Amino acid sequence: MTSPAPDVERWSALKVWLFSLFNKNPESNLSAVDRIGLVSDDRFLDLGCGLGAALEHAAATGAVTAGIDPSPSMVERAAERVPQAEVRLGSAEAIPFEDEAFTAALAVATYHHWADPETGLNEVRRVLAPGGRLLIVEKKLKRSAGHGLDNLGGETLAQSLEANGYTSVEVETIEVGRGEYVAVSAFKP
């Protein structure tokens, strides 16, 4: 089994349990799965699947689903919640799947945890099939510090995606419930 990159943040079982009390079905995950537009022919990867909310919604589309998370407790919970999904221990920097295995990849509120974003973007590109799409959704920050992205951070991410060979890169601000999010999408040529 491939382990996450050494610098990746891993959550303890206690932290996962506390998180699960308030974050079982975040609207942002459901909205992001809708936004990526899955169909039954898709092979979907959730990068940092957490408790499995996005995986559950993706599986309901008929897509083949898989998820990775650096926390063994999150992997266990997501696998229990979505038994038809293949959930593995991993990180964006060390994705434990074969080349071109997926047609869609999603990271909701996890990009800011990536230890090495450039390596992560390259790894995602490796596991996406030609024409595959990537969507990264982060809470919109008013300042540049915090868990999420501000406008400049979204534009910087877009430039990194283009530098890593992605095409049709777009940055949008979207509203989900009472929150605003930065959504950055791209395709693998």
C-alpha positions as CSV (number, residue, x, y, z in Angstrom):
1,M,0.0,0.0,0.0
2,T,1.3,3.4,-0.9
3,S,1.7,5.8,2.0
4,P,0.9,9.5,1.8
5,A,3.8,11.9,1.4
6,P,5.7,12.4,4.6
7,D,4.7,16.0,5.2
8,V,1.0,15.5,4.7
9,E,-1.3,16.4,7.6
10,R,-2.9,13.3,9.1
11,W,-5.8,13.5,11.4
12,S,-6.1,11.4,14.6
13,A,-9.1,9.2,15.3
14,L,-10.2,11.7,17.9
15,K,-10.0,14.7,15.5
16,V,-11.9,12.7,12.9
17,W,-14.6,11.9,15.4
18,L,-14.9,15.6,16.4
19,F,-14.9,16.7,12.8
20,S,-17.7,14.2,12.0
21,L,-20.0,15.7,14.6
22,F,-20.3,18.9,12.6
23,N,-19.3,18.0,9.0
24,K,-21.0,14.8,7.9
25,N,-22.7,16.3,4.8
26,P,-21.2,19.6,3.9
27,E,-23.1,21.4,1.1
28,S,-19.8,22.3,-0.6
29,N,-19.1,18.6,-1.3
30,L,-22.6,18.0,-2.8
31,S,-22.4,21.2,-4.9
32,A,-18.9,20.4,-6.2
33,V,-20.0,16.9,-7.3
34,D,-22.9,18.5,-9.1
35,R,-20.6,21.1,-10.7
36,I,-18.1,18.5,-12.0
37,G,-21.1,16.9,-13.9
38,L,-20.5,13.2,-13.4
39,V,-22.3,10.7,-15.6
40,S,-22.4,6.9,-15.2
41,D,-19.5,6.4,-17.6
42,D,-17.1,8.4,-15.4
43,R,-14.4,7.1,-13.1
44,F,-14.3,9.6,-10.2
45,L,-11.5,10.3,-7.7
46,D,-12.1,12.3,-4.5
47,L,-8.8,13.8,-3.3
48,G,-9.0,14.0,0.5
49,C,-12.3,12.2,0.7
50,G,-12.7,12.7,4.4
51,L,-15.9,11.1,5.7
52,G,-17.2,10.3,2.2
53,A,-19.9,12.9,1.5
54,A,-18.7,13.6,-2.0
55,L,-18.1,9.9,-2.7
56,E,-21.6,9.1,-1.6
57,H,-23.1,11.8,-3.9
58,A,-20.8,10.7,-6.8
59,A,-21.8,7.1,-6.4
60,A,-25.4,8.0,-6.7
61,T,-24.7,9.3,-10.3
62,G,-23.6,5.7,-11.3
63,A,-20.0,6.7,-11.7
64,V,-17.3,4.4,-10.5
65,T,-15.9,6.0,-7.4
66,A,-12.7,6.1,-5.5
67,G,-11.2,8.2,-2.8
68,I,-8.0,8.9,-1.0
69,D,-7.2,10.4,2.3
70,P,-4.0,10.6,4.4
71,S,-5.9,9.7,7.6
72,P,-6.5,6.0,8.3
73,S,-9.6,7.0,10.4
74,M,-11.1,9.0,7.5
75,V,-10.4,6.1,5.0
76,E,-12.2,3.7,7.4
77,R,-15.2,6.0,7.8
78,A,-15.5,6.7,4.1
79,A,-15.2,3.0,3.1
80,E,-18.0,2.2,5.6
81,R,-20.2,5.0,4.3
82,V,-19.7,4.2,0.6
83,P,-18.9,0.5,0.4
84,Q,-19.0,0.5,-3.4
85,A,-16.2,3.0,-3.5
86,E,-12.5,2.0,-3.5
87,V,-11.1,4.1,-0.7
88,R,-7.3,4.1,-0.1
89,L,-4.8,5.7,2.2
90,G,-3.0,8.3,0.1
91,S,-2.4,12.0,-0.6
92,A,-2.4,14.2,-3.7
93,E,1.4,14.0,-3.7
94,A,1.3,10.1,-3.8
95,I,-1.9,8.9,-5.4
96,P,-2.1,5.1,-5.1
97,F,-3.8,4.5,-8.4
98,E,-2.5,3.7,-11.9
99,D,-1.9,6.2,-14.7
100,E,-5.0,7.5,-16.5
101,A,-7.4,5.6,-14.2
102,F,-9.9,8.5,-13.8
103,T,-12.0,10.8,-15.9
104,A,-12.8,13.3,-13.1
105,A,-11.0,14.3,-9.9
106,L,-12.3,16.6,-7.2
107,A,-10.6,18.3,-4.2
108,V,-13.1,20.0,-1.8
109,A,-11.5,22.0,1.0
110,T,-8.4,19.9,0.8
111,Y,-6.0,21.7,-1.6
112,H,-4.8,24.0,1.2
113,H,-3.6,20.9,3.1
114,W,-1.4,19.6,0.3
115,A,2.2,19.5,1.4
116,D,3.5,20.1,-2.1
117,P,0.9,21.5,-4.5
118,E,3.1,21.2,-7.6
119,T,3.7,17.5,-7.0
120,G,0.0,17.1,-6.3
121,L,-1.1,18.7,-9.5
122,N,1.4,16.5,-11.4
123,E,0.1,13.4,-9.7
124,V,-3.5,14.3,-10.4
125,R,-2.6,14.9,-14.1
126,R,-0.9,11.4,-14.1
127,V,-4.0,9.6,-12.9
128,L,-6.4,11.5,-15.2
129,A,-7.2,10.1,-18.6
130,P,-7.0,12.4,-21.6
131,G,-9.9,14.8,-21.5
132,G,-10.2,14.2,-17.8
133,R,-11.4,17.1,-15.6
134,L,-10.2,18.4,-12.3
135,L,-12.1,20.7,-10.0
136,I,-10.6,22.2,-6.9
137,V,-13.0,24.0,-4.5
138,E,-11.8,26.0,-1.5
139,K,-13.5,28.4,0.9
140,K,-13.1,32.0,-0.3
141,L,-10.9,33.9,2.0
142,K,-11.1,37.7,2.5
143,R,-7.4,37.8,3.4
144,S,-4.6,35.6,2.0
145,A,-4.1,33.6,5.3
146,G,-6.3,30.7,6.4
147,H,-7.9,27.5,5.2
148,G,-8.9,28.3,1.7
149,L,-8.0,30.6,-1.2
150,D,-8.4,34.3,-1.8
151,N,-8.8,35.7,-5.4
152,L,-5.0,35.9,-5.8
153,G,-4.6,32.3,-4.6
154,G,-7.2,31.1,-7.1
155,E,-5.4,32.9,-10.0
156,T,-2.0,31.5,-8.8
157,L,-3.5,28.0,-8.8
158,A,-4.8,28.6,-12.3
159,Q,-1.3,29.6,-13.5
160,S,0.1,26.5,-11.8
161,L,-2.4,24.3,-13.6
162,E,-1.5,25.8,-17.0
163,A,2.2,25.4,-16.2
164,N,1.5,21.7,-15.4
165,G,-0.1,21.2,-18.8
166,Y,-3.8,21.5,-18.0
167,T,-6.1,23.3,-20.4
168,S,-9.4,25.3,-20.3
169,V,-8.5,26.5,-16.9
170,E,-11.2,28.6,-15.2
171,V,-11.5,30.4,-11.9
172,E,-14.9,31.2,-10.5
173,T,-16.4,32.4,-7.3
174,I,-19.5,30.3,-6.4
175,E,-22.0,30.6,-3.6
176,V,-23.0,27.5,-1.7
177,G,-25.5,28.1,1.1
178,R,-24.3,31.1,2.9
179,G,-20.7,30.7,1.9
180,E,-18.5,31.7,-1.0
181,Y,-16.0,29.4,-2.6
182,V,-13.2,29.7,-5.1
183,A,-13.7,27.0,-7.8
184,V,-10.8,26.3,-10.1
185,S,-11.4,23.8,-13.0
186,A,-9.2,22.4,-15.7
187,F,-8.9,19.6,-18.2
188,K,-6.1,17.2,-19.1
189,P,-5.4,17.4,-22.8
